[in-house]
Structure formats: structure tokens, C-alpha cells
């Protein structure tokens, strides 16, 4: 039988390891934050370009024609319908692209990534620190898009805790994916290739411009393989639907995806040769 002092030792040891993991993750994050805060206006501006173009072209341009022909599934106009998707889209783009290019720059050009690998920190802490930097990067841009959404809708549900929870989970998923891609690519050309074949298609197929419930079964199955679909539908429901109709499974899917990416990223860091 395990003695009481042994149980206390196990609890304190477990608590100490969690504190070490947390502090080491913040240490890695802080190194990226010192650079990120200097370039904050550039990061925010770069992430706003695509959502603004889509809002002008689809929301105000095409949307005016669609509003006269049909009623959107949620919201009072097609513009209001796509605004939660624009928040999801901007966070995905900047989390993935910004994180990937940041790690690639450290690995392939400045050659400073080796310093991170030499830190006496567990691989999971290294991954979480880099992922956290990507999450903050995505939230910086998303806040600007949310401000635009508030300007057009005056709907304070864009600031609800449920909306923000889904947004943070989405940032964690795509920042984690960006870390893994950044650790594996051999050149910036590979990043552009992955962006064209992964992020760009997801931007249009991730339920940002349409309701996936209206799709045929085969296409619906494809669309629901994309994590952005769960983010967009959850954000849209958090803004326009009552709580009873919120798709809670979306949070579970995004959380599982973030945990799985964390496990893959920790393994990658533990075997990284740079």
C-alpha cells in the first residue's frame, strides 16, 4: 500500500513539473514576443488584407445581390453571415503563415533556432511556447476584424466568452500546425506550396461563405474534414444562434486537434536536428 508521504511527494512532483512546463513555455514565448511587439502594426495590417477584400467583394458587392434573392441562414444580411467566417479566416491565415515563416527564418536564415533546441526545457514546452506566440499573433489580427464586425452589426456577441473560446482554440490549432510545418520544410518555396494547397482551399471550403448544412452528403463529408469548418460554424452560432443550438462538438473537435498537434510537435522537437 502506498504511504501518505509518498502520495504527497507524487502530488508535489506532478505540480512542480506542470509549473516547470508552464514557465519554460512562457520563456520560449517571451523571446518571440519581444520581436512580435515591435512588428505589431505590420502583423495586424498583413492579416487584415484578405478579410477586408472578402468583406468588400462578397459581403458588400455580391452580398447586396444575394440579399434581394434569398434570406441568409443566420443574420440579417449576407455580410453579417460571413463576418464570423472572416474572423476565423484571418486567425487561421496569420497563425499558420506567421508561425511558419517565423520558425523558417530562425532555422534557415538567421540560424538562431539551435539556441532554442539547446534550452534545458522539455520538448512540449518548446512547442507550446512557439504555439502561444502564434496564438497571440492571430488574436492581434482577429481583434481588428472583430472591430470591423462590430461596426457593421453592433452585435456584442462577437465579444462573448464562447466566441472568444472558439477563436483561441482555432488559433491554437493553426499555430500548432504552423509550428510543425516550420520545423519540417526545407525552404520558403515549400511554405508557399503548402499555403496554396492547404490554407487557400480551406479559406473557401471552410464554411466561410456558405452554410455546410445545405451541401450534398459527399461534399458535406469533405467540408467537415477541415478544422476551419468547425470554427466558422461555431463562431457563427455563438453570434447569431441561441445557446441551445450551439454546436458543442466543435469545441471538442478543435480541442482534440490542438492536443494531437501538441503531441506531434513535442515529438518533432525531441527529434529535431537543426
C-alpha positions in Angstrom: 0.0 0.0 0.0 1.3 3.5 -0.9 2.1 5.5 2.2 0.8 9.0 2.8 4.2 10.7 2.4 4.7 9.0 -0.9 1.3 10.3 -2.2 2.3 13.8 -1.1 5.6 13.5 -2.9 3.9 12.4 -6.1 1.4 15.3 -6.0 4.2 17.8 -5.3 6.3 16.3 -8.1 3.4 16.5 -10.5 2.6 20.1 -9.5 6.3 21.0 -9.9 6.5 19.5 -13.4 3.5 21.5 -14.5 4.9 24.7 -13.1 8.2 24.0 -14.9 6.3 23.3 -18.2 4.3 26.5 -17.8 7.4 28.7 -17.0 9.5 27.1 -19.8 6.7 27.7 -22.3 6.5 31.3 -21.3 10.2 31.7 -21.6 10.1 30.5 -25.2 7.1 32.7 -25.9 8.8 35.7 -24.4 11.6 35.5 -26.9 9.1 35.7 -29.8 7.0 38.3 -28.1 9.9 40.8 -27.8 10.2 40.6 -31.6 6.4 40.5 -32.2 5.5 43.6 -30.2 7.9 45.7 -32.3 6.2 44.5 -35.5 2.6 44.6 -34.2 1.3 47.1 -36.7 2.8 45.1 -39.6 1.3 41.9 -38.2 -2.2 43.4 -37.8 -2.2 45.1 -41.2 -1.0 41.9 -43.0 -3.8 39.8 -41.5 -6.5 42.4 -42.4 -5.9 42.5 -46.1 -7.7 39.3 -47.1 -10.7 39.7 -44.8 -11.2 43.3 -45.9 -11.1 42.3 -49.6 -13.6 39.5 -49.0 -15.9 41.8 -47.0 -15.9 44.4 -49.8 -16.2 41.9 -52.7 -18.5 39.3 -51.2 -20.2 41.0 -48.3 -20.9 44.4 -49.8 -20.7 43.6 -53.5 -22.1 40.1 -54.1 -24.0 40.2 -50.8 -26.3 43.1 -52.0 -27.5 40.9 -54.9 -27.9 37.8 -52.7 -29.9 39.7 -50.1 -32.5 40.6 -52.7 -32.7 37.0 -53.9 -32.6 34.9 -50.7 -32.5 35.2 -46.9 -29.3 34.1 -45.2 -29.4 31.1 -42.8 -28.4 33.4 -39.9 -28.0 37.2 -39.6 -30.0 39.9 -41.3 -27.8 40.0 -44.4 -25.1 38.0 -46.3 -22.5 40.4 -45.0 -23.5 39.6 -41.4 -23.5 35.9 -42.3 -19.9 35.9 -43.5 -18.4 38.2 -40.8 -17.8 35.3 -38.2 -16.1 33.4 -41.1 -13.8 36.4 -41.7 -12.7 36.3 -38.1 -12.0 32.6 -38.4 -10.2 33.1 -41.8 -8.0 35.9 -40.6 -6.9 34.0 -37.4 -6.2 30.9 -39.5 -4.1 32.7 -42.1 -1.9 34.7 -39.7 -1.5 31.9 -37.2 -0.3 29.4 -39.8 1.7 31.8 -42.0 3.2 33.9 -39.4 4.3 31.0 -37.2 5.7 29.0 -40.1 7.7 31.9 -41.6 9.0 32.9 -38.1 10.4 29.4 -37.5 11.7 29.1 -41.1 13.5 32.4 -40.7 15.2 31.2 -37.5 16.1 27.8 -39.0 17.1 28.6 -42.5 18.3 32.2 -42.4 19.3 33.7 -39.1 20.4 30.3 -37.8 19.3 31.1 -34.3 16.9 28.1 -33.9 19.7 26.0 -32.5 19.7 28.2 -29.4 16.1 27.2 -28.7 16.9 23.5 -29.1 19.7 23.9 -26.5 17.4 25.2 -23.8 17.1 22.8 -20.8 13.3 22.6 -21.4 11.1 19.7 -22.3 10.1 19.4 -26.0 6.4 20.1 -25.1 7.4 23.4 -23.5 9.3 24.4 -26.7 6.3 23.6 -28.8 3.8 25.3 -26.5 6.0 28.5 -26.4 6.1 28.7 -30.2 2.4 27.9 -30.5 1.5 30.5 -27.9 3.4 33.1 -29.9 1.3 32.1 -32.9 -1.9 32.3 -30.9 -1.1 35.9 -29.8 -0.2 36.8 -33.4 -3.6 35.5 -34.6 -5.5 37.2 -31.8 -3.9 40.6 -32.6 -5.3 40.4 -36.1 -8.6 38.9 -35.1 -9.3 41.8 -32.7 -9.2 44.2 -35.7 -11.6 42.0 -37.7 -13.9 41.8 -34.7 -13.9 45.6 -34.5 -15.0 45.7 -38.2 -17.7 43.2 -37.5 -18.9 45.2 -34.5 -19.0 48.3 -36.7 -21.3 46.6 -39.2 -23.5 44.6 -36.9 -23.4 46.2 -33.5 -23.7 42.7 -32.1 -21.9 42.3 -28.8 -21.9 38.5 -29.1 -18.7 39.0 -31.1 -17.1 39.6 -27.6 -18.9 36.8 -25.8 -16.7 34.3 -23.8 -18.0 31.4 -26.0 -16.9 33.3 -29.2 -13.5 34.1 -27.8 -13.0 30.5 -26.6 -13.6 29.1 -30.1 -11.4 31.8 -31.6 -8.5 30.9 -29.2 -8.9 27.2 -30.0 -8.8 27.9 -33.7 -5.6 30.0 -33.2 -4.1 27.1 -31.2 -4.9 24.6 -34.0 -3.4 26.6 -36.8 -0.5 28.0 -34.8 0.4 24.4 -33.8 0.1 23.3 -37.5 2.4 26.2 -38.4 5.0 25.1 -35.9 5.0 21.6 -37.2 5.3 22.8 -40.8 8.0 25.3 -39.9 10.1 22.5 -38.3 9.9 20.3 -41.4 10.1 22.5 -44.5 13.4 23.0 -46.3 12.8 26.3 -48.0 10.3 29.1 -48.2 9.1 27.8 -51.5 7.7 24.8 -49.7 5.8 27.1 -47.4 4.2 28.8 -50.3 3.3 25.4 -51.8 1.7 24.2 -48.6 -0.1 27.5 -48.3 -1.5 27.2 -51.8 -2.6 23.6 -51.4 -3.8 23.7 -47.8 -4.7 27.2 -46.5 -6.1 28.8 -49.6 -8.5 26.0 -50.4 -9.6 25.9 -46.7 -10.3 29.6 -46.9 -13.1 29.0 -49.4 -14.2 25.4 -48.3 -14.2 26.0 -44.6 -17.8 27.2 -44.5 -16.7 30.9 -44.5 -19.0 31.8 -47.5 -21.7 29.2 -47.3 -23.8 27.1 -44.9 -22.4 23.5 -45.0 -25.7 22.1 -43.9 -27.1 22.8 -47.4 -24.4 20.7 -49.2 -24.9 17.2 -50.6 -23.7 14.4 -48.3 -20.5 13.7 -50.1 -19.4 17.4 -50.2 -20.5 17.8 -46.6 -18.2 15.0 -45.5 -15.3 16.7 -47.2 -16.0 20.1 -45.8 -16.3 18.7 -42.2 -12.8 17.2 -42.5 -11.5 20.7 -42.3 -10.9 22.2 -38.9 -11.9 25.7 -40.1 -15.4 24.4 -40.8 -15.9 23.7 -37.1 -14.5 27.1 -36.2 -16.7 29.0 -38.6 -19.9 27.3 -37.7 -19.2 27.6 -34.0 -18.4 31.3 -34.3 -21.5 31.9 -36.4 -23.7 30.1 -33.9 -22.1 31.9 -30.9 -23.0 35.3 -32.5 -26.5 34.6 -34.0 -27.9 31.4 -32.5 -29.3 30.7 -29.0 -27.1 28.8 -26.7 -29.3 25.7 -27.0 -28.4 25.4 -30.7 -24.7 25.9 -30.3 -22.6 23.0 -31.8 -20.6 22.0 -28.7 -19.0 19.2 -30.7 -17.0 21.9 -32.5 -15.1 22.8 -29.3 -14.3 19.1 -28.7 -13.0 18.7 -32.3 -10.8 21.8 -32.1 -9.5 20.8 -28.6 -8.7 17.3 -29.7 -6.9 18.7 -32.8 -4.9 21.1 -30.7 -3.8 18.3 -28.3 -2.9 15.9 -31.2 -0.8 18.7 -32.8 0.9 19.3 -29.4 1.9 15.6 -29.2 3.2 15.6 -32.7 5.0 18.9 -32.2 6.6 17.7 -28.9 7.8 14.6 -30.7 9.2 16.7 -33.6 11.1 19.0 -31.2 12.6 16.0 -29.4 13.9 14.6 -32.7 14.8 18.0 -34.4 18.3 18.0 -35.8 18.7 21.7 -36.7 
